[in-house]
């Protein structure tokens, strides 16, 4: 019997294989392995084989980016395809202040690199710094204005090196937690030269002053210089100063109150300590993030590599956005040719930031600016605001009182189940899908006391009107609307419902709804409620396309809405399985979920006849408004 192959890596199976091998030898054919000390040797052989096989398996796994688990190995494999994992990112804020230089005869004032301010947060104070000096002129009144300056959360540090002839000399930044975008490198020899971070190979030659960074062990970074072929190498004996900011990452987000702590000097090298105004916060600190996770590296590295650091297709943009802007929870990109009517030459991008609903205007402009380095001529990226598609549930659950301590316990367990499902990427995502049968099953399996549940589904979009201006609006739900079957005969309508709003030159609160023309289209109308009965004010206020799941509202001047988030517009979907098309971001709205629990008297044995059993309709009620 050959013993050249293992068919199983289980310890007991290995023992059996060894015994079978020995029995195949004529000297051990009838040997009692269990009743002799030979069994100890077999155990040792099996243990050795098991440990060797395990270590070999782990070592082989670490050689591939998909199966590697150690960060150092994942980073090294990503480096082989030109991907540098994202470092920690400082939270950034924008502030303004002024300096009165009366008595100094100053022409310019410089804010030195280093600590600028202390930012107050609930968890304490955070240091905010700048990586480079900022110089502004002094006006005729002796005032220097520092307007819209960007400050970085973290501590400003420097490290000095001497470029020597030592083979394999390395320039390692000794601190973990560095924001690599804040690294500045200056080389001092016969002249002072500032080196910039390498971004792409275009316009790079032997005289280009660039440096590269790479992550090494313990989440630290190494500076790498050129070789006089690609990038200039510093002269032997040159003094090198590397400055950088060590940050706390996402912990610094949300600071809005700042106290000045910087160092100001004028062109005469006078230090200015008085005449400094209070800091005005233009933008609270945001976009701070932790170092890129292993899972993110595994996901992004091959995608950024496939794009070759250029943005041509929609998938290229989808891969590059998380690389350029780390504070991304989800992103979608699609070409303008997919629209109706098509808009050729454009790529539309929608981004869901972490811990926020929308991107700020400043952030959108910054992303567009960075994308220009990768976009090709003729393609224009457009970053559009997020469009949320909310799912709202109306759940009635029946339970057996004899299998639970209280109805409140069942209520809390169901709410916990719904929240867990709502937090999954299956729902909270672009191109997300709400699976009705899966949720209904999860509710039934929450507790053995639950006997059944009836769950009704609604979909909602929020219309954010431009108040006091004539405007038309479009709301795309991306899912077919359900139409009441008696619509065409009694003209009942009211498939679409909304929250209240006001319109110019019309008294009172209005609502919108619809009347079906046929199975595909209907008219939108505005109405009031008088004694809880609808009175139509405007019959042709827009059009609804039931099959496309789209509502078009004709030009109207809306002056206010009764809800702070705008006008809530809801519909009943034709299918309870909801999908998010293109730029729609699917959200299971647990706040507006209604949950009712009813005792199942039949299952508990309290009333076997069922004559007093409380039934629940599987259809939505006939209310006119939200």
C-alpha positions, 0 to 999 in steps of 0.5 A, spaced: 500 500 500 502 506 498 502 512 503 504 518 498 497 521 499 493 524 504 485 523 503 483 526 509 486 531 514 482 529 520 487 527 526 483 520 527 482 519 519 490 520 519 491 515 524 486 510 520 490 511 514 497 509 518 494 503 521 491 501 514 498 502 511 502 498 516 497 492 516 498 492 508 505 490 511 506 482 512 510 484 519 504 487 522 498 484 518 495 481 525 498 486 530 493 489 535 495 496 535 490 499 540 493 494 545 500 496 545 505 501 546 505 502 538 499 506 538 503 512 542 508 512 536 502 512 531 499 518 535 505 522 534 506 520 527 498 522 526 499 529 530 506 530 526 502 529 519 496 533 521 500 539 524 505 539 517 498 539 513 495 545 517 502 549 516 502 547 509 495 549 508 496 556 511 502 558 508 499 556 501 493 560 503 498 566 505 500 566 498 494 568 494 490 575 496 483 572 496 485 567 502 491 571 505 489 573 512 495 576 515 495 584 513 502 584 512 501 578 506 495 582 503 499 588 503 505 585 500 500 581 494 496 588 493 503 591 492 505 586 486 499 589 482 501 596 484 495 598 489 497 602 495 492 600 501 489 607 504 492 609 510 488 612 516 485 619 514 485 625 518 478 628 519 478 635 516 475 642 517 475 648 514 475 655 518 477 662 517 480 667 522 483 674 521 489 677 524 490 685 526 498 686 525 497 693 527 504 695 530 508 690 526 509 693 519 507 687 516 506 685 509 505 678 510 503 673 515 504 666 515 501 660 519 506 655 520 505 648 519 503 644 526 498 645 531 493 650 529 487 649 533 483 645 538 477 642 536 471 640 542 468 633 541 463 630 546 469 625 547 474 630 549 478 635 545 482 633 539 488 637 536 488 640 529 494 641 524 496 643 518 502 640 514 504 646 510 505 653 511 500 658 509 502 665 507 497 671 506 498 678 505 496 684 510 491 689 507 491 697 507 488 696 514 493 692 517 489 686 517 491 679 514 485 674 513 486 667 513 479 665 509 477 657 508 483 654 510 483 646 511 485 643 518 487 636 519 485 632 525 492 629 528 499 631 531 504 634 526 511 630 527 517 630 523 523 625 522 530 627 519 534 622 515 541 622 512 542 619 505 548 615 505 551 609 501 549 604 505 546 598 501 539 597 503 538 603 506 530 604 508 527 611 510 521 608 515 516 613 519 516 610 526 509 612 527 503 608 526 496 612 524 500 616 519 495 620 514 499 619 508 496 625 504 499 629 509 506 627 508 511 632 506 518 631 504 524 636 503 531 634 501 537 639 503 543 639 499 546 644 495 539 647 494 533 645 498 528 641 494 521 639 495 519 632 493 512 630 491 508 624 492 508 620 486 501 619 482 502 616 475 508 615 470 506 621 466 511 626 465 516 622 469 523 622 468 530 622 471 530 629 474 523 629 477 523 630 484 518 624 487 517 619 492 513 613 493 510 610 500 509 603 501 506 600 507 510 595 511 509 591 518 505 594 524 501 599 519 507 603 518 510 606 512 516 607 508 519 612 504 522 610 497 526 615 492 527 614 485 533 611 482 535 617 477 531 613 471 524 614 474 525 619 479 531 623 482 535 620 487 537 625 493 545 626 493 549 622 497 550 626 504 543 630 503 539 631 509 532 629 508 526 632 513 519 628 512 513 631 516 507 628 517 500 628 521 499 622 526 491 622 526 485 618 530 482 617 524 474 617 524 474 619 532 475 626 530 469 627 525 464 632 528 468 637 531 465 644 530 468 649 535 475 650 535 480 654 539 486 657 536 493 654 538 497 656 532 504 660 531 503 666 526 510 670 524 510 676 519 515 677 514 520 680 519 520 674 523 516 677 528 511 672 532 504 675 533 500 673 539 495 678 539 490 681 535 487 674 533 480 673 532 476 667 534 475 662 529 469 661 524 467 654 522 465 654 515 465 646 515 465 641 521 470 636 521 469 630 517 471 624 512 476 622 517 477 614 517 481 608 519 486 605 515 483 600 510 481 594 512 483 587 509 477 585 506 477 592 503 484 591 500 482 584 497 476 587 494 479 594 491 486 592 489 484 587 483 478 592 481 483 598 481 488 594 478 483 592 472 482 599 471 489 601 470 488 607 474 484 610 468 477 611 468 473 609 462 468 605 463 462 605 469 466 600 473 472 603 473 469 609 476 466 604 481 472 601 483 476 608 483 471 612 488 473 608 494 480 609 493 480 616 492 474 617 497 475 612 503 469 615 507 464 611 502 459 606 504 456 604 497 457 607 490 454 606 484 456 609 477 452 608 470 453 611 463 449 616 460 447 612 455 442 608 460 438 614 461 432 616 457 433 620 453 440 618 453 446 623 455 452 621 451 459 622 454 457 622 461 458 618 467 453 619 473 456 617 480 452 616 486 455 615 493 453 613 500 457 616 505 458 613 512 454 616 517 451 621 513 445 621 508 448 626 503 455 628 500 457 636 502 458 640 496 465 641 498 466 634 498 463 632 491 467 638 488 473 635 491 472 628 488 470 631 481 477 634 482 481 628 483 477 624 478 480 629 473 487 625 474 484 619 471 478 620 466 479 621 459 478 626 454 470 626 452 467 623 458 465 628 464 463 625 471 457 627 474 456 626 481 449 626 483 445 626 490 443 620 493 436 618 491 433 613 497 427 608 496 424 607 503 421 600 504 415 601 510 412 595 513 405 594 516 406 587 520 401 583 524 404 577 528 400 572 531 403 568 537 401 562 542 401 565 549 403 559 552 410 559 549 412 565 551 412 570 558 409 576 555 407 579 548 412 585 549 418 579 549 415 577 542 414 584 540 422 586 542 424 580 538 421 581 532 423 588 532 430 586 533 429 581 527 427 586 523 433 591 525 438 585 523 435 584 516 435 592 515 442 592 517 445 587 512 448 589 505 442 585 501 438 591 503 442 597 505 445 598 498 445 600 491 442 595 487 439 592 493 434 587 493 428 586 499 426 579 499 419 578 502 419 571 503 426 571 507 423 577 511 417 573 513 420 567 514 425 570 519 419 573 523 416 566 523 423 563 526 424 569 531 420 565 536 417 558 537 411 562 540 410 566 533 405 562 529 404 566 523 405 573 520 401 578 515 406 583 512 404 589 508 409 592 504 409 600 501 415 604 498 416 611 499 420 617 496 421 623 499 420 629 494 425 635 496 421 641 493 425 648 491 420 652 495 417 659 492 420 657 485 416 654 479 419 647 478 417 641 475 419 634 479 420 627 477 420 621 482 422 614 480 421 608 484 424 603 479 418 598 481 411 597 478 405 600 482 399 596 484 393 599 481 386 597 485 382 593 480 376 597 480 379 603 478 377 603 471 370 602 472 368 607 479 374 611 478 376 611 485 384 612 484 388 613 490 393 608 489 399 614 490 398 618 497 403 623 500 404 628 506 401 635 506 404 641 503 402 648 501 402 651 494 402 659 492 395 662 492 391 656 494 389 656 502 390 650 506 394 644 506 394 640 499 395 632 498 397 629 492 394 622 489 392 619 482 386 617 478 388 611 473 387 612 465 389 605 463 393 599 466 400 603 464 398 611 466 394 615 470 393 623 472 396 626 478 391 631 482 392 635 488 386 635 493 384 638 500 381 634 506 374 637 508 371 633 514 376 627 512 373 627 505 377 629 499 376 635 495 380 636 488 383 642 487 387 641 481 385 635 476 391 635 472 397 636 476 402 631 473 402 624 470 404 617 473 406 611 470 404 605 473 409 600 470 415 604 470 414 606 477 415 613 475 411 620 477 412 626 473 409 633 477 407 639 472 410 645 474 408 648 480 410 653 486 410 649 492 411 654 498 412 649 504 411 642 507 408 639 513 414 634 514 421 636 515 424 631 510 420 634 504 413 631 501 413 624 503 410 620 497 408 612 497 405 607 493 403 600 494 408 595 489 405 590 484 411 585 487 413 585 494 420 583 492 423 590 491 429 592 487 433 598 487 435 600 480 441 604 478 442 610 483 436 608 488 439 606 494 434 601 498 433 602 505 428 598 510 425 604 514 424 601 521 422 607 524 416 607 520 415 600 521 408 598 524 408 592 528 402 589 532 401 582 535 395 578 536 394 572 541 393 566 537 387 563 541 387 557 536 394 555 537 394 556 545 388 552 545 384 557 548 378 557 543 378 551 538 372 553 535 375 559 532 369 563 532 372 569 536 379 569 532 381 576 530 383 576 523 387 581 519 387 584 512 392 582 507 391 589 503 392 596 505 387 600 508 383 606 504 386 612 507 387 618 502 393 621 505 400 619 509 
